Amino acid sequence: MRALVVGIILALAVAGPVAGQTAGTTIVAGQAAAGARIGGSVEEAASALGTFYEKADTKSGKYTAYAWALRPVLALTDKESGKIVFIIVVNTDSYRTDRGSITGGTERASVESAYGREFTTDEEGSSVTLIYDALGIAFDIDKAGPLQGRVSQISVFTPGRWKAIIDGL
């Protein structure tokens, strides 16, 4: 999963966060992240994140990926409905969860303390993903490097749809 997401992000050239970022800094499982809303439109997200974004269809053609050039954010929209179904916040402590104030750089133990131990995992490459499917949130925990054992990516998605979305990429 992480390799695919990183590939999409690199392909769309997502840059780092802007200093002093304030709009939509709360991440809510299954609902919203970075000013974008699950079930919302890209136009709504652009009002919070800015209009400097690139878009590309996923390999399957089922989704369109949007990457903001001045924010560490990627959103996937369902091509049929045009609605956002997946939001990824990468390598930043500018956004935090409403539960436990989890940000990029937070230790895995804090994630488990805030969200519990009822998760599944997807281990690939340089990270392990803690997937809280029923809640609609997942956390990538790096296995090496400066963020070893810490959150490097937070994904928000339609609750209960992790596998369907990931398999549909």
C-alpha positions in Angstrom: 0.0 0.0 0.0 2.6 2.5 1.0 4.7 1.9 -2.1 1.7 2.7 -4.3 0.7 5.8 -2.3 4.3 7.0 -2.3 4.5 6.4 -6.1 1.3 8.5 -6.6 2.6 11.2 -4.4 6.0 11.4 -6.1 4.4 11.3 -9.5 2.2 14.2 -8.7 5.0 16.1 -6.9 3.6 16.9 -3.5 5.6 19.5 -1.7 6.0 20.1 2.1 3.6 22.0 4.3 3.4 25.8 4.4 4.7 27.4 7.6 1.9 28.7 9.8 -0.7 26.5 8.1 -4.1 26.8 9.9 -7.0 25.9 7.6 -8.6 22.5 8.5 -5.8 21.2 10.7 -8.0 18.6 12.5 -8.1 15.0 11.3 -11.3 13.1 12.2 -11.5 9.4 11.5 -13.9 8.5 8.7 -14.8 12.2 8.2 -12.1 14.7 7.3 -8.5 15.7 7.1 -6.6 18.9 6.2 -9.8 20.7 5.2 -11.0 17.9 2.9 -14.1 16.0 3.7 -14.9 12.3 3.0 -18.0 12.5 0.7 -17.1 16.1 -0.2 -15.9 17.4 -3.6 -12.5 18.4 -4.8 -13.8 22.0 -5.2 -14.6 22.1 -1.4 -11.2 20.7 -0.6 -9.5 23.3 -2.9 -11.2 26.1 -0.9 -9.2 24.9 2.1 -6.1 23.6 0.5 -5.7 25.9 -2.5 -6.1 25.6 -6.2 -2.5 24.4 -6.9 -3.1 20.7 -7.4 -2.4 18.1 -10.0 -4.6 15.2 -10.8 -4.1 11.8 -12.4 -6.2 8.7 -12.7 -5.2 5.6 -10.7 -3.9 2.6 -12.6 -7.4 0.9 -12.4 -9.1 4.1 -13.6 -11.6 3.8 -10.8 -10.3 6.8 -8.9 -8.8 10.1 -9.6 -5.9 11.2 -7.4 -5.4 14.9 -6.5 -2.1 16.1 -5.0 -1.7 19.6 -3.6 1.5 21.3 -4.6 1.8 23.4 -1.4 0.3 20.9 1.1 1.4 17.3 2.1 -2.1 16.1 1.1 -3.4 13.6 -1.5 -7.1 12.9 -2.0 -8.8 10.1 -4.0 -12.2 10.6 -5.6 -14.5 7.9 -6.9 -14.8 8.5 -10.7 -18.5 7.7 -10.8 -19.7 9.9 -7.9 -16.9 12.5 -8.0 -16.8 12.3 -4.1 -13.7 12.1 -2.0 -13.3 8.6 -0.5 -9.7 8.7 0.7 -7.4 11.5 2.1 -3.8 11.0 2.9 -1.7 13.4 5.0 2.1 12.7 4.7 5.2 13.6 6.7 3.9 16.6 8.7 3.0 17.5 12.2 0.8 20.4 11.0 -2.3 18.3 11.1 -3.5 16.4 14.2 -6.3 13.9 15.1 -9.2 14.9 17.3 -8.5 11.8 19.3 -5.1 11.8 21.0 -3.7 14.7 19.0 -1.8 12.2 16.8 0.5 13.9 14.2 3.4 12.9 12.0 6.2 11.9 14.3 3.9 10.6 17.1 5.1 7.3 18.6 3.1 4.1 17.7 2.3 3.5 21.4 0.4 6.8 21.5 -1.6 5.8 18.4 -2.5 2.5 20.1 -3.4 4.4 23.4 -5.7 6.7 21.5 -7.3 4.3 19.0 -6.8 0.9 20.7 -5.3 -2.3 19.6 -8.2 -3.5 17.5 -6.5 -2.9 14.1 -5.3 -4.9 11.2 -1.9 -4.4 9.6 -0.5 -4.1 6.2 3.3 -4.4 6.1 5.1 -3.4 3.0 8.5 -1.9 2.4 9.7 0.6 4.9 6.5 0.9 7.0 3.7 -1.0 8.7 0.2 0.4 8.4 -2.2 0.2 11.4 -5.7 0.0 9.9 -8.7 0.9 11.9 -11.2 0.0 9.2 -14.4 0.4 11.1 -13.3 3.9 12.2 -12.0 5.0 8.8 -8.4 5.8 9.7 -5.0 4.3 9.2 -1.5 5.2 10.4 1.8 4.3 8.6 4.6 3.6 11.1 8.1 3.8 9.7 10.4 0.8 10.3 13.6 2.7 9.9 15.1 6.2 9.5 14.4 9.3 11.5 10.7 8.4 12.0 11.4 4.8 13.0 8.5 3.6 15.2 6.6 6.8 14.5 3.7 8.0 12.3 4.8 9.1 8.9 1.4 9.1 7.2 -2.3 9.3 8.3 -5.1 8.1 6.0 -8.7 8.9 6.4 -11.3 7.0 4.4 -14.9 5.9 4.2 -15.3 3.6 7.2 -15.3 -0.1 6.4 -13.9 0.5 2.8 -10.1 0.2 3.3 -9.8 -3.1 1.3 -12.2 -2.1 -1.4 -10.4 1.2 -2.0 -6.9 -0.2 -1.8 -7.7 -3.1 -4.0 -9.4 -0.7 -6.5 -6.3 1.4 -7.0 
